[in-house]
Amino acid sequence: MIALSTGSLYTYGTARTARFAADAGFDGLEIMVDQRWDTRDPAYLSRMARDVSLPILAIHAPSRGGSAPWGDEVERVRGAVTLAQAVGARTVIVHPPVRYRWISVRRVPFLNASFLTPFRQRSPYLRWIETDLAAYQAAAGVTIAVENMPRHQVAGSWSVNLFELGRVRDLLEVPAVALDTTHLGTWDVDLLAASEALGDRIAHVHLSDYDGTQHCLPGDGRLPLGPFLQRLSRREFGGVITVELVPEALGAGNDRVVAERLARAREFCRQNFRATGP
C-alpha cells in the first residue's frame, strides 16, 4: 500500500491534501496530527476518507512542542492509538524521546544576555518505550513504529543527535521501526545496508529523497530509493510505504505542478516496488 502523508501539503489543509492524494492514485493516507482539529477529529477524518474513497492507513503522532495536543509524550502515543482505532488505521508512527532538556540561564552578570544550556536526562517516555511499549502495542492491536530521526547541523559542520533511539543501531532495541529514508540520508548511512540490518523490524516506511535538503521528490536526490523499494518487494514487505515530502518539493501554490509531482512520486513507488529484479 502506497500512502501520502498529509504533512506533505500541510499548508493546504487535510481535506484538500486528501483529494490530491486520491486524484494521484495513492492507496491511502497517513494523517499527520498537530494542533488543528481537522487532523485529529475521528468523525471528521472518517467522513473525509469516505468522501475521497481512500482509507486512513496510518496516524503520525504529534511531535514535541508546546502546541501539540494530548499532553506529554506517552499521552500523545496513547491519543494517536485511540485515533487510529477510531478511523481504522493499522499503524501509528511516533518520534523517539528527545535526548536533551534545555535550561535558560538569564541575566548573566556583566553580559545582560540569556543562554540555553543542554543537559542529558533519562525521560519517563524512554523508560515507557523500554518497559511498556511492547505490551501496550499488543493490547491495542495497532503497530506502533518508532521513527529514526535526522542529524542536526549546528554552526555549519558540527552535528548533534538530539534524540534517543534516533540512529539505526539504537532501533534494534524496539519492536517496530518506521524507516525514514531522508533522515538516514542526513547521517550518510547506506540505506540498503540499514534496511538489511533492521530486517523485519521495518513495519513502516517514510519515503523521500535527500540531496542535502530533506524530503525531496523520489529520484531528485542521491539515495538509492529504487533498489530499496525493490528489496522491500522481494521481501514481501506488508507494511505501508508513505510518501512524505514538504510543500516546497511539491510546488505548493501551483495546483497543476502539485498534481504532476504527486503522480510522479506515486508512479516511482509503483514501478520500483513491483520491479523486483534479480
N, C-alpha and C positions, 0 to 999 in steps of 0.2 A: 504494500500500500504506500503510495506516494502522497504526502500531505503538504500543505502550505501552512507555514506559521503566520498567524495574523500579525505577529510582530514585524513581519517583512514590510507591511504597509500600515504601521500603527498610526501614522498621521492621517490615514483615510477613514478610520473607524472600522469596527469589527464587521458589520453587515456588508459594507461596500467591499472590503477585502475578501469576504466570503464569496461574493458574486464574481469577482475577478478570478478566484480560485476555480470556481465551477466552470466559468467560460474557458479557462485554460486547460481543463481536462484533468485536474487533480482528483485524487480518490477520496480526499477528506481534508480535515482541518486540524491544526494544533492551535489551541487558544492560548495566547499569551496573557496571563492575568495581571492586571495592575489595578490602580485605584478607581478606574472607570467602571461604572455599573454594567456597561454592555459587555465587559469581559468576564463577569463573574455572577451574573444573574442566570440561574439554570433555566428558568422558564423562557426568558428571552433568547438564550443561546439555543435551546431546543427548537423553538419556533423558527429561528433564523436558519438552523441546519435543515429543517424541513423545507423552508422556502427555497433554498438553493439546491436541495437534493444532494447534500453532502453530509456524511456522518462526522461527528467530532471524534477524532481518533486519539487525541492526547491533550492533556492540560499541562501548561507550564506554570508552576507555582510562582507567585510574585517574588521578585528578588528583594534583597535587603534595601531598606530605605524608609525614611520617616513617613512617606505617604502610602506605603504598602499595606494592604488590608490583612486582617486576621492575626494581628499580634506578632508574637516572636516567631523565630524560625520554625520551631516544631509545630506551632499552631498554623503556620502557613502551609506546611505539608498536610496537616490534617484537613484544613479548609480546602486545599486543592483536591485531595482524595474524595471528600464529600461531594465536591462539584463534579468530579469525574464520574462518580457513581450515579449522580443525578442525570447526567447527559449521555451516559453510555460510553464514555471514553475508557480505553483499556490501559492507558499509561499516564503516569504523572512524572514530569521532569522537575528535578529540584537542583538548586545550586548547593555546593558544599559549604561548610562553615567558613566564615571569614577568619583568617589566621591571626589578625592583629586587632586590637582595640586602640583607640586614639585618645590621648589626654591633651586638652588645650591648656597651655601654660600662658596666662595672660599677665599683663602689667609687669613685664620683666624690668627690674630696676635698670635705669640709665638708658634703656633701649626704647621704652614706650611701644612695645611690639608684642605680638602673640605668636606662639608656635604650637604645632601639633606634634606630640611625642608618641611614637608607637610602643606598645608593649604586647608581648605574647600572652595569650590567655587560652586556657583549655575551656571551651564553651560547653554549656549544657547540651546544645544541639549536637556537637561532635560525640558526646557521650551517648546521646539518644541514638544516633546512627550506628554506633558500635554495639550497643547492647539491646536496642528495642526495634530497630528498623525491620529486620527480617521477620520477626513475629507479627509486627503490625501489618506489614505487606501481605503476609499470608492470610491474616484475618480479614483484611479489607478486600481481597480479591482483585486488586489493582497493582500493576507493576509500578514500583517507584524507582526511577532511574536517576542516579547521581551523575551530573554533567561534569566533564573535565573543563577546566577554566583556563583563560588565556594568561600569558605572561604580560606583565605591565611594565612598560618602559618608563623610566624616571630619569630626568636630566639627560636625555639623549640616549647614551649607550648603556646606562645602568638599568638593570631589570630586577623585578621583585615578584615573588609568588605571594599573592595576597590571600590565597585560600588554602585551607586544609583539604586534603584529598583532591587537589587540583591537577595532579600530574598522573601519567599513565600508571606508573608503578604503585602509586597510592591507591588507585582504583581497583587494584587486585584484591582489596580487602572488603569491597562492597558487593552485594549480590547481583545488582543490575546497574549497567552503565548507559548513560546517554552520551554517545561519542560525537563530539562536535569537531568537525574537520578543520574549520578555520582556527579554532582555539589551539588545536595541535600545531597548526602552521606557525603560530606565534612562538612556539618553543623550538622550531626547526627539528621537529620529531618526524621520523619516517612514518607516514600514515599507514602504509601496508604492514610494516613491522609492528606498529602499535595495535593494529586490528588483529594481527595474529596472536600477539601477547594476551590481549583481552579475551579473544575467542568468544565462547558462548555467553560471556558476561555482557556483551553488547546486546542490549534489549531495544535500543532506540538510536536513531542517527539524526543529527543536525547537519545537513549538507550545505556547504557553501565553499567557495574558493578563497585563496589568500595570495596576495601579491605584495605584501607589506601593509595593505589595507584589509581589514577583516570583512567577511560576509560579502565577497564578490560573487557575481554570477558564476555558476559552474562552467568551467572552460576558460574563464577570464584570468585565472591565476596560475600558480605553479604547482598546485597539489595534484597528485595522480588520482583524481576522482573517478575517472573511467575505470581503471583497473581495480580500484577499491570497490566500486559497485559490482563489478564482475565477480570479485571474490565473494562478496556477500551473496550473490546469486548462486554461485557454486555451492556455498554452504547452506543453501536453502533458508536464508535468513527470513524469519517470520515476523519481525518487528516492523515498525513504521519508519520510513525514511522521510524526514521533514525537510523541505527546502526552507532554510531560514536565512533571509537576506536583510538588507536595510533599504529604506525608501530610496536613498540616493542611487543604489545599484540598479534599481528598477526604473529609474527615470520618473519618479513620482512627480505629479504635476502635469504630465502628458499621458493621458489615458491610452492612447494608441501605442506609445512606447512601452508602457507598463504591460499591456496585454501581450505584445510581441515578446517581451523578455520573459514573462511568466511562461508562455507557451514554449519558448526555447529551453528554459530550465526543466520544465516537465518532460520534454522530448529527450533531453540529455539523460535524465534518470531512466526513462523507459527504455531507450536504446541500450544503455550500458548495463542495466540490471538484467536484461534479457540476454545480452550478448556475452555469454559466459566464457567463450573461448576455450583454449585447450586446458 
